[in-house]
């Protein structure tokens, strides 16, 4: 796949992440806008603090974003990512205590935007396609913690905290030449804010060029956040 950059002077490089192989262009103009103001938004969610009153039933829609870095053979050096990738998240959750740790989690990751850090090839690009939550991969854990277990000499109220996890997979395509890569990601995090108003966590996974998914072409690692939407 070639990530074609706008208004380019073409130079040829080899790429591994997302199945890249071919010619890139050095960016001479503005690229596509990022999907969300990720840094400010995730900081705002973290400022809510972890949920301490996790509900026993949750049926809600969440929106947010993810951002991370792709490490691959294209990287300038082993300590530098080849690309940074971001996307929007729209997630639906249905869960109650009778389901145990299982949860009905659905949704998509869309509006994929990227930035290349390959020397001579730096600049923004966009990817077509979406990732979807893998059916049956959703999980939610609710845990009650008694204040007496805090080990302090002062009264501490009982709290109920919560965590979630789910997997996503799909194919992303570079729109110029149609090259594609198969992506599989695992999301895991904790609920934040009052009554599970939001969530923050980490996301990681693998990128494959071949359909058999035998040899990985890159690895992805980053963060995500979700914010519950009004009913």
Secondary structure, 3 states (H helix, E strand, C coil): CCCCCCCEEEEEECCCHHHCCEEEEEECCCCCCCCCCHHHHHHHHHHHCECCECCCEEEEEEEEEEEEEEECCCCCCCCCCCEEEEEEEEEEEEEEHHHCCECEEEEEEEEEEEEECCCCCCEEEEEEEEEEECCCCCEEEEEEECHHHHCCCCCCCCEEEEEEEEEEEEEEECCCCCCEEEEEEEEEEEEECCCCCEEEEEEEEEEECCCCCCCEEEEEEEEEEEEECCC
